[in-house]
Amino acid sequence: MPTRVFSLTPKVKLYLSSRDTEGVFGGGKWCLLDAVRTEGSIHAAAAKFGRSYRKAWGDIRLAEAGLGRRLVVTTRGGPGGGHAVLTDFAQRLLDAWDSFRSSVVSRLQEAYEEQVLPVLKGSAPGQSAHADGGERSSP
């Protein structure tokens, strides 16, 4: 049996959508908002990911509209340039999303190991399988 089967890992793309809007919030917007949090600027956050400022603002507005809550508070430029900070709600959302994603990935891995990996190794889900793909006999 090809060894590549045993190096497969499950992946999932998580995001929130509403009836009206696809992709209200997910990994991409999480990364953007986290960059706003660390960079203190939408422009700098956008540049970090190779996005335009306009695209970044559009993504933030889409998320705010879909969630019905403000995520970023900005101050206009001046001698030192503009500044952006996350709202308390956005801070809590980033932390909650991080925890949620970790839980889903952990459960996904468990389900994969219980349900799919045994089939890939040549046994039925719930049965033990030898690393060589052969089935173990019951005691």
C-alpha positions as CSV (number, residue, x, y, z in Angstrom):
1,M,0.0,0.0,0.0
2,P,1.4,3.5,-0.8
3,T,2.8,5.2,2.2
4,R,1.4,8.5,1.1
5,V,-2.1,7.4,2.4
6,F,-0.7,7.5,6.0
7,S,0.6,11.1,5.5
8,L,-2.9,12.5,4.6
9,T,-4.4,15.0,6.9
10,P,-8.0,16.4,6.9
11,K,-8.4,20.1,6.2
12,V,-11.4,22.3,6.6
13,K,-12.2,25.9,5.7
14,L,-14.3,27.6,8.4
15,Y,-16.4,30.7,7.8
16,L,-19.7,32.2,8.9
17,S,-22.3,33.2,6.4
18,S,-25.8,34.6,6.7
19,R,-28.8,34.1,4.5
20,D,-27.9,37.3,2.6
21,T,-24.1,37.4,2.8
22,E,-21.6,34.6,2.0
23,G,-18.3,34.8,4.0
24,V,-19.2,37.3,6.7
25,F,-16.3,36.1,8.9
26,G,-13.6,33.4,8.6
27,G,-9.9,32.8,8.6
28,G,-9.1,35.6,6.1
29,K,-11.0,38.3,8.1
30,W,-9.5,36.9,11.3
31,C,-6.0,37.3,9.9
32,L,-6.8,40.8,8.7
33,L,-8.3,41.9,12.0
34,D,-5.4,40.3,13.9
35,A,-3.0,42.3,11.7
36,V,-5.0,45.5,12.4
37,R,-4.6,44.7,16.1
38,T,-0.8,44.2,15.9
39,E,-0.1,46.9,13.3
40,G,-2.5,49.6,14.5
41,S,-3.4,50.5,10.9
42,I,-5.6,49.1,8.2
43,H,-3.1,50.2,5.6
44,A,-0.3,48.3,7.3
45,A,-2.5,45.3,7.9
46,A,-3.5,45.2,4.2
47,A,0.1,45.5,3.0
48,K,1.1,42.6,5.3
49,F,-1.1,40.3,3.2
50,G,-0.6,42.0,-0.2
51,R,-4.1,43.4,-0.2
52,S,-5.1,46.8,-1.2
53,Y,-6.3,49.2,1.4
54,R,-9.7,49.4,-0.4
55,K,-10.1,45.6,-0.4
56,A,-9.2,45.4,3.3
57,W,-11.7,48.1,4.2
58,G,-14.3,46.3,2.0
59,D,-13.7,43.1,3.9
60,I,-14.0,44.9,7.3
61,R,-17.3,46.6,6.2
62,L,-18.7,43.3,4.9
63,A,-17.9,41.6,8.3
64,E,-19.4,44.6,10.2
65,A,-22.6,44.5,8.2
66,G,-23.0,40.8,8.5
67,L,-22.3,40.7,12.2
68,G,-24.3,43.9,12.9
69,R,-21.4,45.2,15.1
70,R,-18.5,47.6,14.6
71,L,-15.1,45.9,14.5
72,V,-12.6,48.7,13.9
73,V,-12.4,52.3,15.1
74,T,-10.2,54.6,13.1
75,T,-8.7,58.0,13.4
76,R,-7.8,60.0,10.3
77,G,-4.3,60.7,9.3
78,G,-2.3,63.7,10.2
79,P,1.4,64.2,10.9
80,G,1.7,60.7,12.3
81,G,-0.8,59.1,9.9
82,G,-4.1,57.4,10.8
83,H,-4.6,54.8,13.4
84,A,-7.0,51.8,13.8
85,V,-7.9,49.8,16.8
86,L,-10.3,46.9,17.3
87,T,-13.4,47.3,19.3
88,D,-13.9,45.2,22.4
89,F,-16.4,43.0,20.5
90,A,-13.8,42.4,17.7
91,Q,-11.1,41.5,20.3
92,R,-13.5,39.0,21.9
93,L,-14.5,37.6,18.5
94,L,-10.9,37.0,17.5
95,D,-10.3,35.1,20.8
96,A,-13.5,33.1,20.5
97,W,-12.8,32.3,16.8
98,D,-9.3,31.0,17.7
99,S,-10.8,28.7,20.4
100,F,-13.6,27.6,18.1
101,R,-11.2,26.8,15.2
102,S,-8.9,24.8,17.5
103,S,-11.9,22.8,18.8
104,V,-13.1,22.0,15.3
105,V,-9.6,21.0,14.1
106,S,-9.2,18.7,17.1
107,R,-12.5,17.1,16.6
108,L,-12.0,16.8,12.8
109,Q,-8.7,14.9,13.5
110,E,-10.4,12.6,16.0
111,A,-13.2,11.8,13.5
112,Y,-10.7,11.3,10.7
113,E,-8.7,8.8,12.8
114,E,-11.8,6.9,13.9
115,Q,-13.7,6.9,10.7
116,V,-11.6,7.4,7.6
117,L,-8.0,6.3,8.5
118,P,-9.1,2.7,9.2
119,V,-10.6,2.5,5.8
120,L,-7.5,3.9,4.2
121,K,-5.5,1.3,6.1
122,G,-7.8,-1.5,4.9
123,S,-10.1,-2.1,7.9
124,A,-13.6,-1.0,8.7
125,P,-14.1,2.0,11.0
126,G,-14.0,0.9,14.6
127,Q,-11.7,-2.1,13.9
128,S,-8.0,-1.9,14.7
129,A,-5.6,-2.0,11.8
130,H,-1.9,-2.9,11.6
131,A,0.4,-0.3,10.2
132,D,0.9,-2.5,7.2
133,G,-2.8,-2.3,6.4
134,G,-3.7,-5.8,7.6
135,E,-6.6,-6.4,10.0
136,R,-6.1,-7.6,13.5
137,S,-8.0,-10.6,14.7
138,S,-10.3,-10.2,17.6
139,P,-9.2,-11.7,21.0
